[in-house]
C-alpha cells in the first residue's frame, strides 16, 4: 500500500487560500503542484486582516517570525456613526486577542502576506517536498477517465495528473464548473471601492492625523453604505474599503478603475473627516462588484474538491474570506495527511463535513451584516447602536465562536502558548 507521502495533490489557484493549502499539505509530506493562471504570482494592492482563527493556522505552519515582520497591529475595532463620527461600538483587539484566543488579530498588505506564503512553499529548508508552482497555467478542462487519477488540463494543452485536485481558484472557479457543482453565485447589489492612501498624506493633515496616532480597525455605518479603513505596513498606507450600491457598469464588468472623486462623492453628507481622508486617494482606486455564493454543501466530487471562495465566497462584511480559506487549508491537510492513497475519498469527505457548515455560518453572518451595517436612521438603527455598546459579535455569530475557528485535531496547536510579550 502506498504511503501518504507518495501521493500527489494539484492545487488550482495560487492565491492566499491555495498557497496556504499547498504549504499545509507540504508540511504533511505530500507532493503539491500549484497551477496559477496569471503570468506572475502576486496579489493586488490592498490590505487584508487575519483574525485569530487564521493567525493560528499560519503560526502552526511555522510562520510567526515572518508574520511579525510584515504585520501592523490594530489595538481596537471601532464602529462610528456616519453623520458625526461618534463611536457607537469599541472592541479591544491587541493583547486581548493574544490572551483570549492565543493568536493575534493583525493587518497586512496582501502582497506581503502572499509573498510570505510563496517563499515558505518554495523554501528548500522547509519540511516536506518543495511545492512546484506553474504560472501561466489556466485550467480549462479536467480528464477523469481514471477516477483515482484526475488530470487538470491547462490552456496550452499540458496535462497535470494527481491523486487529488483542489479547486482554490476563486469566486468564478473553473474547477467548480468542471466538477459539475451547482451554480450558487449571487449578486449582492453592492460594490466596493478599494484604495491604498499614502500614510504620509494622512499624517500631514490635522483632519486625518488621528488615524496614525493609534492603529485601529474602523467601520463607519450609514444608510445603504459603510466604510472600513485601517493602517498597513506600519503606517505606510491607509487601506480603505468603501461599500456602496453598485452601478450597472461595475456589475457588468466586475471591476473598473475609479478615482478619489468617485470615493468622495459616494459618501455625501458624511462627517467631514470622511472626505478629508478619501480625497487623498491616488490613481489606484478600484471598484468591484460584490458577488457571493449561497450556502451549499457540495464541495466534492470523487477526488476533486473545492476550497475558499470556490465553495463559500462571502461578502466582506465579517472580514473573513481569506481567514475561512486558511481554515479550509488546515483541515484539508489534517485529513489528507492522515491517510494513504486508498483513503483519499474518505479524507475529502471528512474535510467537507468539518468545514461546510462552519463556513456556511460565516457566509450567512456576512450576508446578514449587509443589512445590519446599512440601516437608515430610525428605530432599527438606534437599537443596533445600542447593541453595539455591549459588543460581542455582529449579526449571527459571536467573535468568541468565530475567532476560535474550526477545532483542529492537532494537540500541539491546542496546547502550545505563543507567549506574546506585553
For each residue, the residues with C-beta under 8 A, 3 or more apart:
1: 340 341 342
2: 6 7 340 341 342
3: 6 340
4: 7 28 29 30 336 337 338 339 340 341
5: 29 30 31
6: 2 3 341
7: 2 4 30 31 162 163 164 340 341 344
8: 30 31 32 33 161 162 163 164
9: 22 25 30 31 32 33 162 163 164 165 166 336
10: 32 33 34 35 152 160 161 162 164 165 166
11: 14 18 21 22 25 32 33 34 35 166 168
12: 18 34 35 139 152 165 166 167 168 169 174 175
13: 17 18 34 35 36 167 168 169 170 173 175 308 310
14: 11 18 19 34 35 36 38 41 118 133 135
15: 18 19 43 114 168 170 308
16: 19 20 43 48 110 113 114 117 322 325 326
17: 13 20 21 168 307 308 309 322 325 326 328 329
18: 11 12 13 14 15 21 22 34 36 166 168 169 307 308
19: 14 15 16 22 23 34 114 117 118 121
20: 16 17 23 24 57 58 61 117 325 326 329 330
21: 11 17 18 24 25 166 168 307 328 329 332 333
22: 9 11 18 19 25 26 32 34 121 131
23: 19 20 26 27 61 117 120 121 131 329
24: 20 21 27 28 57 61 329 330 332 333
25: 9 11 21 22 28 30 32 128 332 333 336 337
26: 22 23 29 30 32 121 126 127 128 129 130 131
27: 23 24 61 126 127 128 333 337
28: 4 24 25 128 333 334 336 337
29: 4 5 26 127 128 129 337
30: 4 5 7 8 9 25 26 128 129 333 336 337
31: 5 7 8 9 129 132
32: 8 9 10 11 22 25 26 121 129 131 132
33: 8 9 10 11 131 132 133 134 160 162
34: 10 11 12 13 14 18 19 22 121 131 132 133 134
35: 10 11 12 13 14 134 137 139 152 154 160
36: 13 14 18 41 133 134 135 136 137
37: 136 137 138 139 169
38: 14 41 42 135 136
39: 135 136
40: 135
41: 14 36 38 114 118 133 135
42: 38 111 114 115
43: 15 16 46 110 111 113 114
44: 110 111 194 286
45: 109 110 111 196 284
46: 43 109 110 194 196 239 241
47: 107 108 109 110 196 230 232 237 239 241
48: 16 107 108 109 110 113 322
49: 105 106 107 108 217 230 319 323
50: 54 55 58 105 106 108 113 322 323 326
51: 54 55 97 105 319 320 323 402 403
52: 55 56 97 101 102 103 104 105 403 404 405
53: 56 57 101 103 323 326 327 402 403 404 405 406
54: 50 51 57 58 322 323 326 327 405
55: 50 51 52 58 59 67 103 104 105 106
56: 52 53 59 60 101 102 103 405 413
57: 20 24 53 54 60 61 326 327 329 330 405
58: 20 50 54 55 61 63 64 67 326
59: 55 56 62 63 64 67 103 418
60: 56 57 330 408 410 412 413
61: 20 23 24 27 57 58 120
62: 59 120 126 127
63: 58 59 66 67 116 117 120
64: 58 59 67 68 418
65: 68 69
66: 63 69 70 116 119 120
67: 55 58 59 63 64 70 71 106 108 116
68: 64 65 71
69: 65 66
70: 66 67 108 109 112 113 116 233
71: 67 68 104 106 107 108
72: 106 107 108 215 230 231 232 233 234 235
73: 93 94 104 105 106 107 215
74: 77 93 94 105 106 107 215 216 217 230 231
75: 92 93 94 214 215 216
76: 90 91 92 93 94 214 216 217
77: 74 89 90 91 93 216 217 218 219
78: 87 89 90 216 217 218 219
79: 87 88 89 90 218 219 220 221 388 391
80: 85 86 87 88 218 219 220 221 271
81: 84 85 86 87 88 220 221 222 385
82: 220 221 222 223 267 269 270 271 274
83: 86 222 269 270 271
84: 81 271
85: 80 81 220 271 273 274
86: 80 81 83
87: 78 79 80 81 90
88: 79 80 81 221 385 388 389
89: 77 78 79 385 388 389 391
90: 76 77 78 79 87 391
91: 76 77 391 399
92: 75 76 96
93: 73 74 75 76 77 96 97 105 217
94: 73 74 75 76 97 98 105
95: 98 99 420 422
96: 92 93 99 100
97: 51 52 93 94 100 101 103 104 105 403
98: 94 95 101 102 103 104 418 420
99: 95 96
100: 96 97
101: 52 53 56 97 98 403 404
102: 52 56 98 416 417 418
103: 52 53 55 56 59 97 98 403 418
104: 52 55 71 73 97 98 420
105: 49 50 51 52 55 73 74 93 94 97 217 403
106: 49 50 55 67 71 72 73 74
107: 47 48 49 71 72 73 74 215 217 230 231 232 239
108: 47 48 49 50 67 70 71 72 112 113 232
109: 45 46 47 48 70 112 113 232 233 237 239
110: 16 43 44 45 46 47 48 113 114
111: 42 43 44 45 114 115
112: 70 108 109 115 116 233
113: 16 43 48 50 70 108 109 110 116 117
114: 15 16 19 41 42 43 110 111 117 118
115: 42 111 112 118 119
116: 63 66 67 70 112 113 119 120
117: 16 19 20 23 63 113 114 120 121
118: 14 19 41 114 115 121 122 133
119: 66 115 116 122 123
120: 23 61 62 63 66 116 117 123 126
121: 19 22 23 26 32 34 117 118 126 130 131 133
122: 118 119 130 131 133
123: 119 120 126 130
124: 130
125:
126: 26 27 62 120 121 123 130
127: 26 27 29 62
128: 25 26 27 28 29 30
129: 26 29 30 31 32
130: 26 121 122 123 124 126
131: 22 23 26 32 33 34 121 122
132: 31 32 33 34
133: 14 33 34 36 41 118 121 122
134: 33 34 35 36 137 154 160
135: 14 36 38 39 40 41
136: 36 37 38 39 156
137: 35 36 37 134 154 155 156 158 160
138: 37 154 155 174
139: 12 35 37 142 152 153 154 155 169 174 175 178
140: 153 154 155 174
141: 152 153 178
142: 139 150 151 152 153 165 175 178 179 304
143: 150 151 153 159
144: 147 150 151 302 304
145:
146: 149 150 151
147: 144 150 302 303
148: 163 303 341 344
149: 146 161 162 163
150: 142 143 144 146 147 161 162 164 165 302 303 304
151: 142 143 144 146 159 160 161 162
152: 10 12 35 139 141 142 159 160 162 165 175
153: 139 140 141 142 143 157 158 159 160
154: 35 134 137 138 139 140 157 158 160
155: 137 138 139 140
156: 136 137
157: 153 154
158: 137 153 154
159: 143 151 152 153
160: 10 33 35 134 137 151 152 153 154
161: 8 10 149 150 151
162: 7 8 9 10 33 149 150 151 152 165
163: 7 8 9 148 149 303 341 344
164: 7 8 9 10 150 303 304 305 336 344 348
165: 9 10 12 142 150 152 162 175 303 304 305
166: 9 10 11 12 18 21 175 304 305 306 307 332
167: 12 13 173 174 175 176 179 304 305 306 307 310 311
168: 11 12 13 15 17 18 21 306 307 308 310 325
169: 12 13 18 37 139 172 173 174 175 176 310
170: 13 15 173 308 309 310 313
171: 185 291 292 293 309 310 313
172: 169 185
173: 13 167 169 170 176 177 306 309 310 311
174: 12 138 139 140 167 169 177 178
175: 12 13 139 142 152 165 166 167 169 178 179 304 306 310
176: 167 169 173 179 181 306 310 311
177: 173 174 180 181
178: 139 141 142 174 175 304
179: 142 167 175 176 301 304 306
180: 177 301
181: 176 177 184 296 298 299 301 306 311
182: 296 298
183:
184: 181 293 294 295 296
185: 171 172 291 292 293 313
186: 291 292 293 294
187: 246 251 289 290 291
188: 246 289 290 291 292 315 370
189: 245 246
190: 243 244 245 246 289 290 315 370
191: 243 244 245 246 247 250 251 287 288 289 290
192: 241 242 243 244 287 288 290 316
193: 240 241 242 244 258 262 263 266 285 286 287
194: 44 46 240 241 242 285 286 287 288
195: 239 240 242 260 263 278 281 282 284 285 286
196: 45 46 47 232 237 238 239 240 281 282 284
197: 201 202 237 238 240 277 278 280 281 282
198: 201 202 236 237 238 280 282
199: 202 203 212 231 233 235 236 237 238
200: 203 204
201: 197 198 204 205 208 280
202: 197 198 199 205 208 209 211 212 238 277 280
203: 199 200 208 209 212 235
204: 200 201 209
205: 201 202 208 209 276 280
206: 209
207: 272 273 276 277
208: 201 202 203 205 211 273 276 277 280
209: 202 203 204 205 206 212 213
210: 213 214 273
211: 202 208 229 231 238 277
212: 199 202 203 209 215 231 235
213: 209 210
214: 75 76 210
215: 72 73 74 75 107 212 230 231 235
216: 74 75 76 77 78 230
217: 49 74 76 77 78 93 105 107 228 230
218: 77 78 79 80 227 228 229 230
219: 77 78 79 80 226 227 228 373
220: 79 80 81 82 85 226 227 228 270 271 274
221: 79 80 81 82 88 226 373 374 375 381 384 385
222: 81 82 83 225 226 227 267 270 374
223: 82 374 375 376 377
224: 244 245 374 376
225: 222 242 243 244 245 266 267 374
226: 219 220 221 222 242 243 373 374
227: 218 219 220 222 240 241 242 243 267 270 274
228: 217 218 219 220 240 241 242 243 319
229: 211 218 238 239 240 241 277
230: 47 49 72 74 107 215 216 217 218 238 239
231: 72 74 107 199 211 212 215 234 235 237 238 239
232: 47 72 107 108 109 196 236 237 238 239
233: 70 72 109 112 199 236 237
234: 72 231
235: 72 199 203 212 215 231
236: 198 199 232 233
237: 47 109 196 197 198 199 231 232 233
238: 196 197 198 199 202 211 229 230 231 232 277
239: 46 47 107 109 195 196 229 230 231 232
240: 193 194 195 196 197 227 228 229 263 277 278 281
241: 46 47 192 193 194 227 228 229 316
242: 192 193 194 195 225 226 227 228 263 266 267 278
243: 190 191 192 225 226 227 228 290 316 317 373
244: 190 191 192 193 224 225 266 267
245: 189 190 191 224 225
246: 187 188 189 190 191 250 251 289 290
247: 191 250 251 287
248: 251 252
249: 252 253 256
250: 191 246 247 253 254 255 256 287 288 289
251: 187 191 246 247 248 254 289
252: 248 249
253: 249 250 256 289
254: 250 251 288 289
255: 250 286 287 288 289
256: 249 250 253 286 287 288
257: 285 286 287
258: 193 262 263 285 286 287
259: 262 263 281 283 285
260: 195 263 264 278 279 280 281 282 285
261: 264 265 279
262: 193 258 259 265 266 285 287
263: 193 195 240 242 258 259 260 266 267 278 279 281 285
264: 260 261 267 275 278 279
265: 261 262 268
266: 193 225 242 244 262 263
267: 82 222 225 227 242 244 263 264 270 274 275 278
268: 265
269: 82 83
270: 82 83 220 222 227 267 274 275
271: 80 82 83 84 85 220 274
272: 207 275 276
273: 85 207 208 210 276 277
274: 82 85 220 227 267 270 271 277 278
275: 264 267 270 272 278 279
276: 205 207 208 272 273 279 280
277: 197 202 207 208 211 229 238 240 273 274 280
278: 195 197 240 242 260 263 264 267 274 275 281
279: 260 261 263 264 275 276
280: 197 198 201 202 205 208 260 276 277
281: 195 196 197 240 259 260 263 278 284 285
282: 195 196 197 198 260 285
283: 259
284: 45 195 196 281
285: 193 194 195 257 258 259 260 262 263 281 282
286: 44 193 194 195 255 256 257 258
287: 191 192 193 194 247 250 255 256 257 258 262
288: 191 192 194 250 254 255 256
289: 187 188 190 191 246 250 251 253 254 255
290: 187 188 190 191 192 243 246 315 316
291: 171 185 186 187 188 313
292: 171 185 186 188 313 314 315 363 366 367
293: 171 184 185 186 296 309 311 312 313 314 363
294: 184 186 363
295: 184 312 360 363 364
296: 181 182 184 293 299 311 360
297: 352 356 357 360
298: 181 182 301
299: 181 296 305 306 307 311 352 355 356
300: 304 305 306 348 349 351 352
301: 179 180 181 298 304 305
302: 144 147 150 345
303: 147 148 150 163 164 165 344 345 348
304: 142 144 150 164 165 166 167 175 178 179 300 301
305: 164 165 166 167 299 300 301 332 348 351 352
306: 166 167 168 173 175 176 179 181 299 300 310 311
307: 17 18 21 166 167 168 299 310 311 325 328 329 332
308: 13 15 17 18 168 170 311 312 321 322 324 325 328
309: 17 170 171 173 293 312 313 314 321 325
310: 13 167 168 169 170 171 173 175 176 306 307 313
311: 167 173 176 181 293 296 299 306 307 308 356 359
312: 293 295 308 309 324 356 359 360 362 363
313: 170 171 185 291 292 293 309 310 321 363
314: 292 293 309 318 320 321 324 359 362 363 366 367
315: 188 190 290 292 318 366 367 369 370
316: 192 241 243 290 319 321 366
317: 243 366 367 369 370 373 394
318: 314 315 362 365 366 369 394 397 402
319: 49 51 228 316 323
320: 51 314 323 324 362 366 402
321: 308 309 313 314 316 324 325
322: 16 17 48 50 54 308 325 326
323: 49 50 51 53 54 319 320 326 327
324: 308 312 314 320 321 327 328 359 362
325: 16 17 20 168 307 308 309 321 322 328 329
326: 16 17 20 50 53 54 57 58 322 323 329 330
327: 53 54 57 323 324 330 331 355 358 359 405 406
328: 17 21 307 308 324 325 331 332 351 355 359
329: 17 20 21 23 24 57 307 325 326 332 333
330: 20 24 57 60 326 327 333 334 406 408
331: 327 328 334 335 351 354 355 406 408
332: 21 24 25 166 305 307 328 329 335 336 348 351
333: 21 24 25 27 28 30 329 330 336 337
334: 28 330 331 337 338 408 409 410
335: 331 332 338 339 347 348 350 351 354
336: 4 9 25 28 30 164 332 333 339 344 347 348 351
337: 4 25 27 28 29 30 333 334
338: 4 334 335 343 347
339: 4 335 336 342 343 344 346 347
340: 1 2 3 4 7 343
341: 1 2 4 6 7 148 163 344
342: 1 2 339
343: 338 339 340 346 347
344: 7 148 163 164 303 336 339 341 347 348
345: 302 303 348 349
346: 339 343 349 350
347: 335 336 338 339 343 344 350 351
348: 164 300 303 305 332 335 336 344 345 351 352
349: 300 345 346 352 353
350: 335 346 347 353 354
351: 300 305 328 331 332 335 336 347 348 354 355
352: 297 299 300 305 348 349 355 356
353: 349 350 356
354: 331 335 350 351 358 406
355: 299 327 328 331 351 352 358 359 406
356: 297 299 311 312 352 353 359 360
357: 297 360 361
358: 327 354 355 361 362 406
359: 311 312 314 324 327 328 355 356 362 363
360: 295 296 297 312 356 357 363 364
361: 357 358 364 365 396 397
362: 312 314 318 320 324 358 359 365 366 397 402
363: 292 293 294 295 312 313 314 359 360 366 367
364: 295 360 361 367 368 396
365: 318 361 362 368 369 394 395 396 397 402
366: 292 314 315 316 317 318 320 362 363 369 370
367: 292 314 315 317 363 364 370
368: 364 365 371 372 394 395 396
369: 315 317 318 365 366 372 373 394 395
370: 188 190 315 317 366 367 373 374
371: 368 374 375 395
372: 368 369 375 384 394 395
373: 219 221 226 243 317 369 370
374: 221 222 223 224 225 226 370 371
375: 221 223 371 372 378 380 381 384
376: 223 224 380 381
377: 223 381
378: 375 381 382
379: 382 383
380: 375 376 383 384
381: 221 375 376 377 378 384 385
382: 378 379 385 386
383: 379 380 386 387
384: 221 372 375 380 381 387 388
385: 81 88 89 221 381 382 388 389
386: 382 383 389
387: 383 384 390 391
388: 79 88 89 384 385 391
389: 88 89 385 386
390: 387
391: 79 89 90 91 387 388
392: 398 399 400
393: 397 398 399 400 401 402
394: 317 318 365 368 369 372 397
395: 365 368 369 371 372
396: 361 364 365 368
397: 318 361 362 365 393 394 401 402
398: 392 393 401 402
399: 91 392 393 402 403
400: 392 393 403 404
401: 393 397 398 404
402: 51 53 318 320 362 365 393 397 398 399 405
403: 51 52 53 97 101 103 105 399 400
404: 52 53 101 400 401 407
405: 52 53 54 56 57 327 402 408
406: 53 327 330 331 354 355 358
407: 404
408: 60 330 331 334 405 413 414
409: 334
410: 60 334 413 414
411: 414 415
412: 60 415 416
413: 56 60 408 410 416
414: 408 410 411
415: 411 412
416: 102 412 413
417: 102
418: 59 64 98 102 103
419:
420: 95 98 104
421:
422: 95
